[in-house]
Each structure stands twice: as C-alpha cells, then as structure tokens.
Amino acid sequence: MAHTVHVKRISEPQLKKIYAGLSGKLPKGESLCGLYDHTKHTIYLADSLTGTELEQTFLHEKMHCLLESAGKQALSDNEGFVDLLSELLHQSIVTAKGAA
C-alpha cells in the first residue's frame, strides 16, 4: 500500500482522453474536472481549476485513491459517497485554517 501518488495538472481534452482509456466514453452532458488513474498512481486535475474548486476536486480524487488503496473499490465507485467524504474533509480543513 505504500506508494507515491503523483498529481498532474493537464488540459480538459487530455483529461477526457485519459478517462476514455480507463473507463470508456464520458457520458453525454457530464463534465470532468479530475480523475485518479490507479494504474499510474496519478491524480489528474484540469488546469482550468482554481481556488476552492481545485481543492475540492483534489480531495475528491484523493478519496478515490485512499479507498482503492484500502481495498474498498465498491465505496470508491460510489460517487455520492466519495463526494460526501471529500466535501466533509474540505470543510474540516477550511474550519481548522480559520481556527489557527
């Protein structure tokens, strides 16, 4: 389980190409801001993201990474669960920064 996870900022077309190679075509009308490629231990984030959106997307993809590393693939596949955990984590980090 001990491995380095890389983070790369890439264009949205590059992001969609990587997604297609891993999961197939992105469903029509859905956007893509980031993804975790478990085969390369890499989190990809759209280079257009900034501020809170960048932070939340990173935490969302990191949550996929952590759940998959822990052998919890079914939880990682549950986008609603991953969204909830990453939003709660982001909220706690923001709260902790404000208390410092």
N, C-alpha and C positions, 0 to 999 in steps of 0.2 A: 504494500500500500504506500510505501514511501517513494514518491516520485515527484519530480518538479513539474509544475503546471505552468506553461508559458501563456502569456497574454499578448495578443497582437491586434492592432487597430488596422482595419482594412476597409476598402470601399464596399458599398452595399452590393454592387454587381459581383464582386469577389466573394462576398459572404453568401449570396444566393447560389453561386457555383459550388462552393464547398458543401452547402446544405444539400443541394441536389445530388452530390456524390455520396452523401451519407444517408439521406432519408428520402430521396426522390424529389419530385417537383413540389415546390411550395404551393399550398392550396390557394386558389384564386382569391384575391382580396386581402390576404394576410401579409403583414409586413414582417421584416426580420431585422432585428437590431443587434443580435448576438447569437452565438452558439458555442457549445462545448464539443470538441472533437476528441472523444475518448481514445481513438486510435493514435492520435498525435499528442495527447495530453496538452491540448491547447485550447484556450478560450479566445474566440474571435469576437471583436466588438466593432460595430460600424464606426468609421472615423468621423461620421457626422454627429455623433453623440457628444453632449457636453453636460456638465453640472450634474444635477440630480438624476437625470435620465441615464447618464453614463454610470453613475454609482449604482443605481438600482439594477441596470442591465448586467453589470459585472457581478453583483451579488446573486442575481438570478442564475447566471451561468455557473458561478462558483458553487451554488447549491446543487445543481445537476452533477457537477464534478464530485462533490463530497458524498452525495447519495450513491452515485455509481461506485465510488471507491469503497464505500461501506457495504457494497453488495445489495443495495436497495433499489434495483432497477425499476421495479413497479412504482415506487414512490417518485423516482426521477422522471418517469414517463407521465406522471400526473401533473400537468402544467398548473392547475389550480393550486395544488399543494405547494409546488415549488414557488409560485408567485406569492402565496401567503407567507411562507417561511422567509423568503428574501425581503419582502416588504417589512415584516416584523424586525428582521435583523437590521435593515436600513434605519428604521425608526429608532431602534435602540442605540445605534451608533450616533445618530443625529442628537438624540437626547443626552447621551454621555458627553458629546462635544460641548453642548450647551451648559452642562453642569461643571465643566472643567474650568 
